[in-house]
Amino acid sequence: MLSEKAIIKIMTIKTSTSFTQKALDSFWSDKLSSDQKITGLPNVLPKNIFERLIGETNLRSTVSGCGINTSYDAAVKQCEAKVAAIVAECQHNNTKYSDNEFNLDDMEYCIRPLTVTESDTVIGGERTKLRSSKKSMTTRTVNTRTGTTKLTATKVREPACAKRINEIFDAPRFFTGHEPHLQDIRQGSEVDCWFLSSLGCLAVDEAHPQLINKLCPKRARNEKIGVYGFVFYRDGEWVSEIVDDKLYLTNPDYDDCDDDRRSVWDRSHGRLDPEASRADYKKTFQTGSDALFFGSCADPNETWVPLMEKAFAKIHGDYDSICGGWPGEGVEDLTGGVTTEFITADILDKDSFWTEGLLKVGKDFIFNASTRDYNHPDPDQLGRQGIEDDHAYSVLRAVEYYGNRLCLVKNPWGETEWNGPWSDGSKEWTPEALHILNHKFGNEGIFWMPYEDFLNRYDEIWRTRIFHCDWFNWHVAQHWTTVNVPWSGDYNETSFHFDIPVPTTAVIVLSQLDARYFGGLTGQHTYHLSFHLHVPGQNSHVVRGYSSGDRSATTEIFLEADAYEVFLQITGYRDDTLPKIEDVVRYNWLDRRDKLIQIGLKHDMAYLKGVVQEDIQKKDKRTSLTTPVTLTTPSTFTPPTTPPSTPAPPIPKDAADMTKDSWNASCVVGLKIYTNHTIALIGLGKAADAVKVEISPDLAKKDHGIQFESFIRKEMTSNLDSDLKIHFDETDLWPAAKFITKISSTPTSLRTADKCWCTKIN
């Protein structure tokens, strides 16, 4: 029998536990109480201003199956039209083109991103100031991410001034009489080796030089007027950008030079005529490719590299926005390909990786490689043999030479090479090898190395599938939406489904928006993507899609004709040391109005992709293929977290400051399905049960499809709660590509096809 003292003790413990549980319940209720569906778009700019700036915008949350080049052709056409209009206006006004949207004389606008700090930039504990002046000779500190880790802070000077191409080059040419070549590319003071290494992969003469030419259409530039058009790949579609011919220089004008260079120059040239001294100064410090602050071409008069880098910086907002990145994502931005990341230590079959991967470089795939941070500045230390740390490299070729597996690699710096086996001057080289491998010794940053050493020296390899060789056989379908992201990282309540009408190789990509386009307005949340591919009704998954870089999760697989479901797992992270979007807007709306409008417009336009269907049409009585539905996850999945059903107790006063910011994360995601020789039909929600209804070819042909249309109308009338999808035989693919669509309950005139079958969705 318990004593009174013991009973009191037990009651005290129970009471204490109850208070603890209430506090925990209060905490979780407050933090995770938001269960509202995302139905609105996050607008940085006021709605009336945004609508006035964009006019009528065609929502692109869903793209039906189309040719791989459809978006590219549209972007090129738009780019050429913009350039033609600019050329006509400049000829009329007798002026060269000046890009008022990206005026390099305003360095604060063109270099510095939105921030909540003062006009000084504080990175890595150092403060630097960037002025809107041609005289800026200050320094800045940048962090970049090229490989597995972030680089430590690196101090570089700001550009001194901006000048037009005809003021910099003696005989400027966009391409100097040859196709773009990997040896053209040199990295400047911008920390964008990830981008330039990606560019280098595209500029291999022996492979496909047209990959570079596709980015800068010939009819989208006028060197005399000083206008240049480029196209890049962003969030599932190609986009265009126009720039003028101003470029940043490292050294200031003679009259603006107020440091030691001026006094040293004047002392050493004191006997010259003052005008001759000025001319010599310009020739020495402000002429040719070596005078440029950012990237340049190796040829002293070639201009395509710095102009493309400028366009890439402008379309992202500023030069700072392209500091640091994943090499594979750079190739995606330049080709529209799909990247898969490989950790070299995790490669299971290195022989297969060589034969099925690297030997196809420049054909089916493009490769980059990156190193980790060794925390040591000397590339010849720690057994690295000339390989830089935390740096991105281009993989140009892979060959087998008398039993030796060799990789040709390029350092975008244009110097510092591998000095191990098969390096320049090593004992392995013979006159025959130099001839067969077409190699010359020289410190241009291009070197051969054995495959085994390649795997040992590089920590990550980025393989990008490109679709240029047989682009006419590849098609893409995509669908974007906005989803709530649970704190627990569970599988999401929103899923995608798609149908494959015939067996095909499929490349499946789950992507989020490229936040690099609206730097400063990304908020405190970041997201990690993955997915499972399932056949409806089966618990075991067909394949998983793993994350590659920051934007996407991908997989490539051969699929049989069937219906499939994609279950999303989006893990959110919040860093409360980062500025909130509302704080950035509040801090910049007066002092940096133009910059806020520029980046805010990019942000709001991007989020239009994730428009939730209920925002653009009222719910119908029937369940639409494009309406999100709550799915029942397979038993092998963790069910989504739900808030407590009972009211939470009051929050203790001493915990009020802990619960002021609840978890309320949402993410715009898109599913892209690339298929060969067929078209995928994609939608949101759980895949519906299908009943196949055969239609004979004769019925489809007869009377130009009149009876076929009549049959469809009859089916729709008798099945008002159903949708119909039309599938076509692969032998009649091109008419089908124009015809595949979701048919409404009152279909308009339908086109016919030679062979088809109809699926009724219950």
C-alpha positions in Angstrom: 0.0 0.0 0.0 1.4 3.4 -1.1 2.1 6.0 1.5 0.5 9.4 1.3 4.0 10.8 0.6 4.4 8.5 -2.4 0.9 9.3 -3.8 1.7 13.0 -3.6 5.0 12.3 -5.5 3.3 10.4 -8.2 0.6 13.0 -8.7 3.3 15.6 -8.9 5.1 13.7 -11.7 1.8 13.2 -13.6 1.0 16.9 -13.3 4.5 17.9 -14.5 4.2 15.5 -17.5 0.8 17.0 -18.3 2.2 20.5 -18.4 5.1 19.4 -20.6 2.8 17.7 -23.0 0.5 20.8 -23.2 3.5 23.0 -23.9 4.6 20.6 -26.7 1.1 20.4 -28.1 0.9 24.2 -28.0 4.3 24.5 -29.7 3.4 22.1 -32.5 -0.1 23.4 -32.9 1.2 26.9 -33.5 4.1 25.9 -35.7 2.3 23.4 -37.9 -1.3 24.7 -37.7 -1.4 25.9 -41.2 -3.4 23.4 -43.3 -4.8 25.8 -45.9 -4.2 24.9 -49.5 -2.1 27.2 -51.6 -4.6 29.0 -53.9 -3.0 32.3 -54.5 0.1 33.5 -56.2 2.9 35.2 -54.2 3.2 38.7 -55.7 6.2 40.8 -54.9 4.9 43.7 -56.9 1.5 45.4 -56.4 -1.0 43.5 -58.5 -2.0 46.6 -60.6 1.6 47.4 -61.4 2.5 43.8 -62.3 -0.5 43.5 -64.6 0.4 46.8 -66.3 4.0 45.7 -66.8 3.2 42.3 -68.3 0.0 43.0 -70.1 -1.9 39.9 -71.2 0.2 36.9 -70.2 -0.4 33.3 -71.5 -0.2 31.0 -68.5 2.2 28.2 -69.1 1.5 25.9 -66.2 0.7 23.0 -68.6 2.5 22.2 -71.9 1.0 19.4 -73.9 3.3 17.0 -75.7 5.2 18.9 -78.3 8.5 18.6 -80.2 11.7 19.2 -78.3 12.5 22.3 -80.4 9.1 24.0 -80.3 9.9 26.3 -77.5 13.4 27.0 -78.9 12.0 28.0 -82.3 9.6 30.4 -80.7 12.3 32.0 -78.6 14.6 32.5 -81.6 11.7 34.0 -83.6 11.0 36.4 -80.7 14.7 37.2 -80.3 15.2 38.0 -84.0 12.1 40.2 -84.0 13.4 42.2 -81.0 16.7 42.8 -82.7 15.2 43.8 -86.0 13.0 46.4 -84.3 16.0 47.8 -82.4 18.1 47.9 -85.6 15.4 49.8 -87.5 15.0 52.3 -84.7 18.8 52.9 -84.3 19.2 53.4 -88.1 16.3 55.9 -88.0 17.9 57.8 -85.2 21.5 57.4 -86.4 22.7 56.0 -83.1 24.2 52.8 -81.7 22.1 50.7 -79.4 22.1 51.6 -75.7 20.5 49.1 -73.3 18.7 51.2 -70.7 17.5 48.1 -68.9 21.1 47.0 -68.2 23.3 50.1 -68.4 26.8 49.0 -67.3 27.7 52.5 -66.1 25.3 51.9 -63.2 27.5 49.3 -61.5 25.2 49.0 -58.4 22.3 47.9 -60.7 24.3 45.6 -62.9 26.5 43.9 -60.3 24.9 44.0 -56.9 21.8 42.0 -56.0 18.9 43.0 -53.8 19.8 42.9 -50.1 18.6 44.2 -46.8 22.1 45.5 -45.8 23.1 49.1 -46.4 24.7 50.0 -49.7 27.8 48.3 -48.5 28.0 44.6 -49.2 28.9 42.4 -46.2 30.1 38.9 -47.1 32.5 36.8 -45.1 32.9 39.4 -42.4 34.2 42.1 -44.7 32.4 45.2 -45.9 32.8 46.6 -49.4 30.9 49.4 -51.1 29.8 49.4 -54.7 29.2 52.8 -56.3 27.2 53.7 -59.4 30.2 55.3 -60.9 32.8 54.6 -63.6 35.5 55.4 -61.1 34.7 52.4 -58.8 38.0 50.7 -57.9 36.9 49.1 -54.7 36.9 45.4 -53.9 34.2 42.9 -53.0 34.1 39.5 -51.4 32.1 36.7 -52.9 31.0 33.2 -52.0 30.6 30.8 -54.8 29.5 27.2 -55.1 31.0 25.2 -57.9 31.4 21.7 -56.6 30.6 19.9 -53.4 31.1 22.8 -51.1 31.1 26.6 -51.0 34.3 28.4 -51.8 35.8 30.5 -49.1 35.5 34.2 -49.5 37.7 35.5 -52.4 38.4 39.2 -52.7 38.4 40.6 -56.2 38.4 44.1 -57.6 35.4 45.7 -59.1 35.5 46.8 -62.7 36.8 50.2 -63.3 34.7 51.4 -66.2 32.6 50.2 -69.2 33.3 50.9 -72.8 31.8 49.9 -76.2 33.4 47.1 -78.2 34.8 49.5 -80.9 36.6 51.4 -78.1 38.2 48.2 -76.7 39.1 46.1 -79.8 41.1 47.1 -82.8 39.3 44.8 -85.2 36.4 43.3 -83.3 34.6 40.2 -84.6 31.9 38.1 -82.9 33.5 35.0 -84.3 37.0 35.4 -85.8 36.6 33.4 -89.0 36.1 30.0 -87.4 33.5 28.0 -85.4 33.5 28.6 -81.6 36.3 26.6 -80.0 37.0 25.4 -76.5 40.3 27.3 -76.5 38.3 30.6 -77.0 37.0 30.7 -73.5 38.9 32.3 -70.6 37.5 33.0 -67.1 37.8 36.6 -65.8 37.3 38.1 -62.3 33.7 36.7 -62.1 33.5 33.6 -60.0 31.5 31.7 -62.7 33.7 28.8 -63.6 30.5 26.6 -63.4 29.0 28.6 -66.3 32.2 28.9 -68.4 33.1 25.2 -67.9 29.6 24.4 -69.2 30.1 26.7 -72.2 33.4 25.0 -72.9 31.7 21.6 -73.2 29.6 23.0 -76.0 32.5 24.5 -77.9 34.4 21.4 -79.0 35.0 21.6 -82.8 35.2 17.8 -83.1 31.8 17.3 -81.6 29.0 19.8 -82.3 29.9 23.4 -82.7 26.3 24.2 -83.6 25.4 24.0 -79.9 27.1 27.4 -79.4 25.5 28.8 -82.6 22.1 27.8 -81.3 22.5 30.2 -78.4 23.4 33.2 -80.5 21.2 33.1 -83.7 23.0 34.7 -86.6 20.0 36.9 -87.5 19.7 38.1 -83.9 22.8 40.4 -83.9 24.0 43.5 -85.7 27.7 44.3 -84.8 27.6 47.7 -86.4 24.6 48.8 -84.4 25.9 47.1 -81.3 23.0 44.8 -80.5 23.2 41.1 -79.7 20.5 38.5 -79.0 20.9 35.2 -77.2 18.6 32.4 -76.0 18.8 30.4 -72.8 16.8 27.6 -71.2 14.8 28.4 -68.1 12.2 26.5 -66.2 11.2 24.2 -69.0 11.2 26.6 -71.9 13.6 28.7 -74.0 13.8 32.5 -73.4 15.6 35.3 -75.2 17.7 38.2 -74.0 19.1 41.3 -75.8 22.2 43.3 -74.8 24.2 46.2 -76.2 28.0 46.1 -76.8 29.3 47.7 -73.6 31.8 45.6 -71.6 33.5 46.1 -68.3 37.3 46.9 -68.1 39.7 46.1 -65.3 41.6 49.4 -65.5 40.2 53.0 -65.5 40.7 55.7 -68.0 44.0 57.6 -67.8 42.3 60.7 -66.3 40.5 58.6 -63.7 43.5 56.5 -62.6 44.3 57.8 -59.1 46.4 54.9 -57.7 50.0 53.9 -58.0 49.7 52.9 -61.6 49.3 56.5 -62.7 52.4 57.8 -61.0 54.5 54.8 -62.2 53.2 55.2 -65.7 53.9 59.0 -65.7 57.5 58.5 -64.4 58.2 55.8 -67.0 56.7 57.7 -69.9 57.7 61.3 -68.9 59.7 61.9 -72.1 56.7 61.1 -74.3 54.3 63.7 -75.6 51.2 63.7 -73.3 48.9 62.6 -76.0 51.2 59.8 -77.0 51.4 58.8 -73.3 47.7 58.6 -73.1 47.5 56.5 -76.3 50.1 54.1 -75.0 48.2 53.9 -71.7 45.0 52.9 -73.5 46.9 50.5 -75.7 48.4 48.8 -72.7 45.5 48.7 -70.2 42.3 49.1 -72.2 42.7 47.3 -75.5 41.9 43.8 -76.5 40.6 40.8 -74.7 43.1 41.1 -71.9 41.6 44.4 -70.9 38.2 42.9 -70.0 37.3 42.4 -66.3 35.0 39.4 -66.7 35.2 36.5 -69.2 37.0 36.9 -72.5 38.1 35.1 -75.6 41.7 34.0 -76.1 41.8 35.9 -79.4 42.5 39.6 -78.8 39.7 40.7 -81.1 37.0 38.0 -80.6 33.9 39.0 -78.6 31.3 36.2 -78.3 32.4 34.9 -74.8 32.1 38.2 -72.9 28.8 39.2 -74.7 27.2 35.8 -73.9 28.4 36.0 -70.3 26.9 39.5 -70.1 23.5 38.3 -71.5 23.5 35.4 -69.1 24.1 37.9 -66.2 21.4 40.3 -67.4 18.7 37.6 -67.8 19.4 36.6 -64.2 19.4 40.1 -62.9 23.1 41.0 -62.4 26.6 39.7 -62.5 26.5 38.7 -58.9 23.6 36.4 -59.5 25.8 34.1 -61.6 28.6 33.8 -59.0 28.8 30.1 -58.1 26.7 27.2 -59.3 26.5 23.6 -60.3 28.2 22.8 -63.7 25.5 20.4 -64.7 22.8 23.1 -64.3 24.9 25.4 -66.5 24.8 22.9 -69.3 21.0 22.6 -68.8 20.7 26.4 -69.1 22.6 26.3 -72.4 21.2 23.1 -74.0 17.8 22.4 -72.5 19.2 19.0 -71.6 18.7 17.0 -68.4 21.5 16.5 -65.9 22.3 13.6 -63.6 24.8 14.0 -60.8 27.2 11.2 -59.9 29.4 11.0 -56.8 32.5 9.3 -58.1 32.9 7.3 -54.9 29.4 5.9 -55.4 29.7 4.7 -59.0 29.0 1.0 -58.9 30.3 -0.2 -62.3 33.2 2.1 -63.4 33.6 0.1 -66.6 29.9 0.6 -67.6 30.2 4.3 -66.7 33.1 4.5 -69.2 31.5 2.6 -72.0 27.9 3.8 -71.6 28.7 7.3 -70.5 32.0 9.0 -71.1 32.7 7.4 -74.5 29.4 9.1 -75.6 30.6 12.6 -74.6 29.6 15.2 -77.3 27.1 12.7 -78.8 24.3 11.7 -76.4 25.9 13.4 -73.3 27.9 16.3 -72.1 30.1 16.0 -69.0 31.4 18.3 -66.4 33.5 17.4 -63.3 34.1 19.3 -60.1 36.4 19.1 -57.1 35.9 19.7 -53.4 37.5 22.2 -51.1 40.8 21.0 -49.9 41.5 24.1 -47.7 44.9 24.4 -49.3 45.7 27.0 -52.0 48.4 25.1 -53.8 47.1 22.7 -56.4 50.4 20.8 -56.4 50.0 20.0 -52.7 48.2 17.1 -51.0 48.7 14.9 -54.0 46.4 17.0 -56.3 49.0 17.2 -59.1 47.8 20.5 -60.5 44.0 20.0 -60.0 42.4 23.1 -58.4 40.2 22.7 -55.4 36.5 23.5 -55.4 36.6 24.2 -59.2 34.6 23.1 -62.2 36.1 21.5 -65.3 34.8 20.7 -68.8 35.2 17.1 -70.1 35.8 17.3 -73.8 36.7 13.9 -75.1 37.1 10.3 -73.9 39.2 7.8 -76.0 40.8 4.4 -75.7 44.4 4.5 -77.0 46.3 1.2 -77.0 44.5 0.0 -73.9 44.7 3.4 -72.1 41.4 5.1 -71.2 42.1 8.8 -71.5 39.9 11.9 -70.7 40.5 15.3 -72.3 39.7 18.0 -69.7 39.7 21.8 -69.7 40.3 24.3 -66.9 38.2 27.4 -67.7 40.9 29.6 -66.3 43.0 28.7 -69.4 46.0 27.7 -67.3 47.0 25.4 -64.5 47.0 21.8 -65.7 47.2 18.2 -64.5 50.9 17.2 -64.1 50.5 13.5 -63.6 50.6 10.6 -66.2 49.7 11.8 -69.8 50.2 15.4 -68.8 52.1 17.7 -71.2 55.7 16.5 -71.5 55.2 13.3 -69.6 57.0 10.1 -70.6 53.8 8.5 -72.0 53.7 10.8 -75.0 55.2 9.7 -78.4 55.0 11.4 -81.7 52.4 8.9 -82.8 50.3 9.6 -79.7 50.5 13.4 -80.3 49.3 12.9 -83.9 46.5 10.4 -83.2 45.2 12.4 -80.2 45.7 15.7 -82.0 47.4 17.2 -79.0 49.9 20.0 -78.6 51.8 20.9 -75.4 51.1 24.3 -73.9 49.7 25.9 -70.8 46.2 26.7 -72.2 44.4 24.7 -69.5 43.6 21.7 -71.7 45.1 18.3 -70.7 44.8 14.6 -71.0 44.6 12.3 -67.9 43.9 8.6 -67.3 40.4 7.6 -66.5 41.4 6.1 -63.1 43.1 9.4 -62.1 40.0 11.3 -63.4 37.8 9.4 -61.0 40.2 9.8 -58.1 40.7 13.6 -58.5 37.2 14.7 -59.2 34.5 14.2 -56.6 31.4 14.9 -58.7 30.6 14.2 -62.3 27.7 15.9 -64.1 26.2 14.1 -67.0 23.8 16.0 -69.2 21.7 14.2 -71.7 21.2 16.4 -74.8 18.5 15.9 -77.4 20.1 17.7 -80.4 21.1 14.7 -82.5 17.6 13.2 -83.0 15.6 16.1 -81.7 12.8 15.5 -84.2 12.1 12.1 -82.4 11.9 13.6 -78.9 8.9 15.2 -77.4 8.3 16.8 -74.0 5.2 17.3 -71.9 5.2 19.2 -68.6 2.9 20.4 -65.9 3.6 22.9 -63.1 1.7 23.5 -59.9 2.1 24.9 -56.4 2.2 22.5 -53.5 2.3 22.8 -49.7 5.5 21.4 -48.2 5.0 19.6 -44.9 7.5 20.2 -42.2 8.1 16.5 -41.7 9.3 15.9 -45.3 6.5 13.4 -45.9 5.3 12.5 -49.4 3.1 15.3 -50.7 -0.6 15.1 -51.0 -0.3 16.3 -54.6 0.9 13.9 -57.2 1.3 13.7 -60.9 0.2 11.0 -63.3 1.0 10.3 -67.0 0.2 7.8 -69.7 2.7 6.3 -72.1 0.9 5.0 -75.3 3.8 2.9 -76.6 7.0 1.6 -75.1 9.7 4.3 -75.0 12.8 5.6 -73.3 11.6 8.3 -70.9 13.5 11.0 -69.1 11.6 12.1 -66.1 12.4 15.4 -64.4 10.8 17.0 -61.3 11.9 20.6 -61.0 11.5 23.6 -58.9 11.8 27.2 -60.1 15.3 28.5 -60.8 15.7 30.9 -57.9 18.9 32.4 -59.4 16.5 34.5 -61.5 15.2 36.4 -58.5 18.1 36.6 -56.1 17.2 38.5 -53.0 13.6 37.5 -53.2 14.0 33.8 -52.5 13.0 34.1 -48.8 14.2 31.8 -46.1 13.1 28.5 -47.5 15.0 26.1 -49.7 13.8 22.7 -51.0 15.2 19.3 -51.8 13.3 17.2 -54.4 12.9 13.5 -54.9 10.1 11.3 -56.3 8.9 7.7 -56.7 7.5 6.4 -60.0 4.7 3.8 -59.5 2.3 1.8 -61.7 -1.2 2.5 -60.2 -2.3 -0.2 -57.7 1.3 -1.4 -57.0 3.0 -0.6 -53.8 6.5 -1.2 -55.0 8.0 1.7 -57.0 9.4 1.3 -60.5 12.3 3.7 -60.0 13.3 6.6 -57.8 14.3 10.0 -58.9 17.2 11.5 -57.0 18.2 15.1 -56.7 20.8 16.6 -59.1 22.0 20.0 -58.0 19.6 22.5 -56.4 16.8 22.5 -58.9 15.8 19.0 -60.0 15.4 15.3 -59.4 15.8 13.1 -62.4 15.8 9.6 -63.8 16.0 7.9 -67.2 14.2 4.6 -67.8 12.6 2.5 -70.5 8.9 2.3 -69.9 6.2 0.0 -71.2 2.9 1.4 -72.5 1.0 2.0 -69.3 -0.3 4.6 -66.8 2.1 5.8 -64.2 2.0 7.9 -61.0 4.7 10.2 -59.6 4.7 10.7 -55.8 6.6 13.8 -54.7 8.8 14.1 -51.7 9.8 17.7 -51.1 11.9 18.4 -48.0 11.9 22.0 -46.9 14.5 23.9 -44.9 14.3 27.3 -43.3 17.2 29.5 -42.5 16.0 32.4 -40.3 19.3 34.2 -40.8 18.3 34.9 -44.4 16.1 38.0 -45.1 12.4 37.5 -45.6 10.9 38.7 -48.9 8.9 41.4 -47.2 12.0 42.8 -45.5 13.8 43.0 -48.8 10.9 44.8 -50.4 10.6 47.1 -47.4 14.3 48.0 -47.5 14.7 48.6 -51.2 11.4 50.0 -52.4 12.6 53.6 -52.3 16.4 53.6 -52.8 16.5 50.8 -55.4 13.1 51.0 -57.0 14.2 50.0 -60.5 16.1 47.0 -59.2 13.2 45.9 -57.1 10.9 46.1 -60.1 13.3 44.2 -62.3 13.8 41.3 -59.9 10.2 41.4 -58.6 8.9 41.1 -62.1 11.1 38.1 -62.7 9.9 36.5 -59.5 6.2 37.1 -60.2 6.4 35.9 -63.8 8.1 32.7 -62.6 5.4 32.0 -60.1 2.8 32.2 -62.7 3.9 28.7 -63.7 2.6 27.4 -60.4 -0.9 28.9 -60.7 -3.3 26.6 -59.0 -6.1 25.5 -61.2 -8.8 26.9 -59.0 -7.3 30.4 -59.5 -8.1 30.4 -63.2 -11.4 28.4 -63.4 -14.1 27.4 -61.0 -14.3 23.8 -59.9 -16.4 21.6 -62.1 -18.7 18.9 -60.9 -16.5 16.3 -62.3 -12.8 15.7 -61.3 -10.6 17.2 -63.9 -7.3 15.7 -65.1 -5.7 19.0 -64.2 -7.3 19.5 -60.8 -5.3 18.5 -57.7 -6.8 15.7 -55.7 -6.0 14.2 -52.4 -4.4 10.8 -53.0 -4.2 7.7 -50.9 -0.5 7.0 -50.5 0.8 3.4 -50.8 1.2 1.5 -47.6 5.0 1.7 -47.9 4.8 5.5 -47.7 4.6 7.7 -44.6 1.3 9.5 -44.6 1.3 13.3 -44.7 1.3 15.0 -41.4 -2.0 16.4 -40.2 -2.6 18.9 -37.4 -4.1 17.8 -34.1 -7.9 17.5 -34.2 -8.4 18.9 -30.7 -7.9 22.6 -29.9 -4.5 23.4 -28.6 -4.0 24.7 -25.1 -2.9 28.3 -24.6 0.7 29.1 -25.4 2.8 29.8 -22.3 4.0 33.3 -22.1 7.6 32.3 -21.9 7.2 30.4 -25.2 5.5 33.2 -27.2 8.7 34.3 -28.8 9.4 30.7 -29.9 6.2 30.4 -31.8 5.9 33.6 -33.7 6.8 32.1 -37.1 4.9 28.9 -37.9 5.9 26.5 -40.7 4.2 27.7 -43.8 6.2 26.5 -46.8 5.0 26.2 -50.4 7.0 25.3 -53.5 6.3 25.6 -57.3 7.2 22.3 -58.9 6.9 21.0 -62.5 7.1 17.5 -63.9 8.6 17.1 -67.3 8.4 13.9 -69.3 10.7 13.5 -72.3 9.8 10.6 -74.6 11.2 9.2 -77.8 8.9 8.5 -80.8 5.8 9.1 -78.7 4.0 11.7 -76.5 3.2 11.4 -72.8 -0.1 12.6 -71.5 0.4 14.3 -68.1 -1.8 15.6 -65.4 -2.2 16.3 -61.7 -3.7 13.9 -59.2 -4.1 10.2 -58.9 -4.3 8.3 -62.2 -7.8 7.4 -63.1 -9.1 4.0 -64.0 -9.3 3.6 -67.8 -11.6 1.6 -70.0 -10.3 1.1 -73.5 -12.8 1.6 -76.4 -11.5 0.5 -79.8 -12.3 2.6 -82.9 -11.6 1.1 -86.3 -9.4 3.0 -88.7 -12.2 2.9 -91.2 -14.5 4.7 -88.8 -11.8 7.3 -88.1 -11.3 8.0 -91.8 -14.8 7.9 -93.1 -16.4 11.1 -94.2 -13.3 13.1 -92.9 -14.0 12.1 -89.3 -17.7 13.1 -89.2 -18.7 9.7 -87.7 -15.7 9.8 -85.4 -16.7 13.1 -84.1 -20.3 11.9 -83.7 -19.0 9.0 -81.7 -17.0 11.2 -79.4 -20.0 13.5 -78.8 -22.2 10.5 -78.0 -19.7 9.2 -75.5 -19.4 12.6 -73.9 -23.2 13.0 -73.7 -23.6 9.6 -72.0 -20.7 10.1 -69.7 -20.9 13.7 -68.4 -18.7 12.8 -65.4 -16.0 11.4 -67.6 -13.1 12.8 -69.7 -11.8 11.3 -72.9 -8.2 11.1 -74.0 -7.2 10.3 -77.6 -4.2 8.1 -78.2 -2.6 7.6 -81.7 -0.6 4.9 -83.3 3.1 6.0 -83.4 3.1 5.6 -87.2 0.8 8.7 -87.4 2.6 10.8 -84.8 2.8 14.2 -86.4 -1.0 14.7 -87.1 -1.5 13.3 -83.6 0.9 15.9 -82.1 -1.5 18.6 -83.2 -4.6 16.8 -82.2 -4.0 15.3 -78.7 -5.9 17.4 -76.2 -8.3 16.9 -73.4 -11.8 17.1 -74.8 -14.4 19.1 -72.9 -18.0 18.1 -72.4 -18.9 20.1 -75.5 -16.1 19.4 -77.9 -15.5 21.6 -80.9 -14.8 20.3 -84.4 -12.3 17.5 -84.2 -9.6 16.5 -86.6 -9.3 12.9 -87.8 -6.4 10.5 -87.7 -5.7 7.3 -89.6 -5.2 5.1 -86.5 -6.3 5.8 -83.0 -8.0 4.4 -80.0 -10.0 6.2 -77.4 -9.8 5.8 -73.6 -12.7 6.6 -71.4 -11.7 7.9 -68.0 -14.3 7.1 -65.3 
